[in-house]
Structures are given as C-alpha cells and as structure tokens.
Amino acid sequence: MTTAVHSAGLGRFGEFGGRYVPEALVAALEELDEFRTKAMVDPAFIGELTQLHRTYTGRPSILTAVPRFAEHCGGAQVVLKREDLNHTGSHKINNVLGQALLTRRMGKTRVIAETGAGQHGVATATAAALLGLECVVYMGKVDTERQALNVARMRLLGATVVPVEHGSQTLKDAVNEAFRDWVANVDHTHYVLGTVTGPYPFPEMVRDFHRIIGVEARAQMLDEYGRLPDAICACVGGGSNAMGIFHRFIDDAGVRLVGLEGGGEGVHSGRHASRFSGQAEPGVLHGAYTYVLQDEDGQTVESHSVSAGLDYPSVGPEHAFLRDSGRAEYYPVTDDEAMEAFRLLCRTEGIIPAIESAHALAGAMKIGRELGPSGMVLVNLSGRGDKDVHTAASWFGLLDDEATTPPGDAPRPADDEAATGGGESQT
Ligand SMILES: Cc1ncc(COP(=O)(O)O)c(C=O)c1O
C-alpha cells in the first residue's frame, strides 16, 4: 500500500491537513501512527485484511455497465464500481475492518465511531461484533430519525447508539461528541474515524484502507474494457469513497477526477454542503486544516443536504489539496438533481443507490454530456439505497399514507414534478 505521495511534513497535503488536537490525544495519535505504519508493511496484517475482504466483505467488488442509464448521459458509456455490494452495504467496511484489526493490535477493547448516514456506524458495529470489541456510536438526533433503519441495525449488532442532541444534530455534532469520549477513555478506546479527515494520521490511514477501490477499478477497467475511463465521479462528504477510488488514478493525467458535493437547495440558498463552491475558507475543524463552511467571524456554518452522509461542513484535507492544485474538480449537486439521478438508476437499471451515491450519478450525467458518445465515465457507487427507501418513497410521494394518488397508480416521477419537493423535512 502507498504512503502519502503528496504529503510534505507531518500529515500535510500541501498546506492542508496536520494535527490540531488537545494534548491528551497526542500520545494516542502517535501510537496509532506507529501501529498502522508497521501494519501496512506486515505481511501478516495485510494477509488477514485481504482474507477478510475476500471472505467477509465480498471483494473484489464488480464493475457494472449501465447502458440504459447512460442514455441520459449524452451517450457516454457509464460503468459503476459496485461498492454497494460490499457486506454492510457501502464502501465504509473497507476502512473499518482495517481500523478494527489495528484496535486489536494496540490491545484496546472498546471502539467508538461517529456516523451520519449510519453506514459507517453499521460497519463499525459489524467489525466490533466480529472481533469481540465493545462499540459505542455517536449519531446526530436528526440523522437517527432519517436513518432509523441503520440505528436498529447497529443495536441488533450489539452497539450502543447515542443520539447527539446539540448543534445541528447531524454529523459535525456526532464527531464532536466522539472526540469528547475519546479524550476521556483513550487508554482502552480507539476512535474509528469514518472518513479522510481528522488529525494525522487519519486522513492518510483511512485513504490507504480505501485505496483498494481504485486499485481494483483500474485493473478491472484495463482488463474488461482495455482502457481507462475519461472521468471518475464520486460523491464527497468527508471524502473517503472519493479518495479511495481517485488515489490510484492520480498519476493518470488523462483521467478527470470529479468530486460531487451536497449542493442542498443550491449554493446561493445558504442551505448546502458545498465546501468548494460555497462560502468555505480554509480553517481548522475536527483536528485538520482544510476547507470549512464558516461565516465572516470564522464560526462554522451548518451544512444541509438531503443526504445525511454528505451533510458535513468540512472536507478531507487531501481533497483541498487536489482541488487547489487543479488535479481534481468538485461540483455541487442539488438535492433535486440527486433525487432525479436516484430515480433514473432505479428505473433504468434495477439498482437502488444510496442517496449519497446518487450525487455521483448526477455528476456522471453532467460530465457524460460534456464528453459525448466517445466518452467513458466510471462512477463509484459508494452504497446501496436500502437505508434511504423511506426518504426516497416519501420524496416521490410513494407511501400509502402520504401518496396523493390511489394505490396501484403511484405517481410516475418521470412524468410529474414530484422531484421538486422535499428537503430535510421529508424524513
Ligand atoms: C453510502 C455512502 N456514500 C458516501 C458517504 C460519504 O462519506 P465519504 O465522503 O467519506 O465517502 C457516506 C457516508 O455516510 C455513505 O454512507
């Protein structure tokens, strides 16, 4: 596995990254860095992780061509990298299994995690059950309501889910709470951070556990299509699935790396999660120097997205570096555009994506139109939509108690204006 090719100094990606934490956490971060650095070159560790991915996660995840969906993408070919088929339903398991094995190596008995969409919490609860670790998951109260299914899954797996009732009651507040717990219990607890942000070594370590997505995808593209894609589209909350698929392609100059952020109700509405198109400036949040949505006084501004997993005011520092260096491009996708792409994939290909991943699909529709019929777009389908069925059904007015049309004659979103309604309130 690769170490940080773009780092200058401790955990830096250009000027971004670093380690901004209370003194009480420094020793734990240093211990983690030492263990993960050794583990990544230890054949026993890599062998155990690889074996788990093969027999438990279900890797390698497959590529799926989606020609009927691609008809809406300017005729460009579209191929999905199917992280949605992983055990627990998203890419999150790649990172969690790695960190859970490290927890055991460090001799710690308890893991904590933050979660937004719930997929990282479910993955952590799963790995904790597998390795016999105690597990506590912090989740914003708003997210526990919009992702109730995942709350139940975590509890079934034996985890304690703690709803966080302050701030915006979403992912940012869950991360704050997890850090508080970690400071108090650091001697026997590892914080399984769920994305490529936080203090060094998390951004680099989490990326390296997800790098397998791009390693597999690059080999599969050459093997199955005899070429690399012209562009790769991935949604960006903290940015782990995107860094995972981007990283192996960074040196392939002909491959555009395109990150899609939660554009919410539009970047001019003030209700969005677009760190690169909105009013974000570099600043420190959750231990890293990176782009943060903030006001003129430097106060963090609440984000908004229909997708809990993208509803976060900050972004991984390596994305900040890739963006400022011009290697990757980032665009906002509104809630409406994402839900339109969500519906389209369901109807044209029989695949229900996570709403997060639907942002990447909406990006493919835009990039595909730019590329035209000779173009090829690889989309990282980061997760499946089981957790989002209630949100989507409500958005499109398909629930019996909410539908305005009689049963059997559910609104056909292709023909109506259903996709213009909603927002967070539809949960
Ligand atoms: C399916 C899915 N995709 C994407 C994300 C966003 O996270 P990241 O940007 O770290 O990949 C989440 C977060 O919960 C998720 O559940």
The ligand as an SDF file (V2000), in Angstrom:
LIG
                    3D

 16 16  0  0  0  0  0  0  0  0999 V2000
  -23.0930    5.2630    1.0070 C   0  0  0  0  0  0  0  0  0  0  0  0
  -22.2730    6.4470    1.4050 C   0  0  0  0  0  0  0  0  0  0  0  0
  -21.5970    7.1140    0.4630 N   0  0  0  0  0  0  0  0  0  0  0  0
  -20.8520    8.2040    0.7700 C   0  0  0  0  0  0  0  0  0  0  0  0
  -20.7850    8.6790    2.0700 C   0  0  0  0  0  0  0  0  0  0  0  0
  -19.9800    9.9100    2.3340 C   0  0  0  0  0  0  0  0  0  0  0  0
  -18.7870    9.6660    3.0150 O   0  0  0  0  0  0  0  0  0  0  0  0
  -17.3900    9.7970    2.2930 P   0  0  0  0  0  0  0  0  0  0  0  0
  -17.3650   11.1390    1.6230 O   0  0  0  0  0  0  0  0  0  0  0  0
  -16.4050    9.6990    3.3980 O   0  0  0  0  0  0  0  0  0  0  0  0
  -17.2600    8.6910    1.3060 O   0  0  0  0  0  0  0  0  0  0  0  0
  -21.4640    8.0010    3.0990 C   0  0  0  0  0  0  0  0  0  0  0  0
  -21.3840    8.4780    4.4860 C   0  0  0  0  0  0  0  0  0  0  0  0
  -22.0510    8.0450    5.3690 O   0  0  0  0  0  0  0  0  0  0  0  0
  -22.2330    6.8630    2.7440 C   0  0  0  0  0  0  0  0  0  0  0  0
  -22.9240    6.1730    3.6800 O   0  0  0  0  0  0  0  0  0  0  0  0
  1  2  1  0
  2  3  1  0
  2 15  2  0
  3  4  2  0
  4  5  1  0
  5  6  1  0
  5 12  2  0
  6  7  1  0
  7  8  1  0
  8  9  2  0
  8 10  1  0
  8 11  1  0
 12 13  1  0
 12 15  1  0
 13 14  2  0
 15 16  1  0
M  END
$$$$
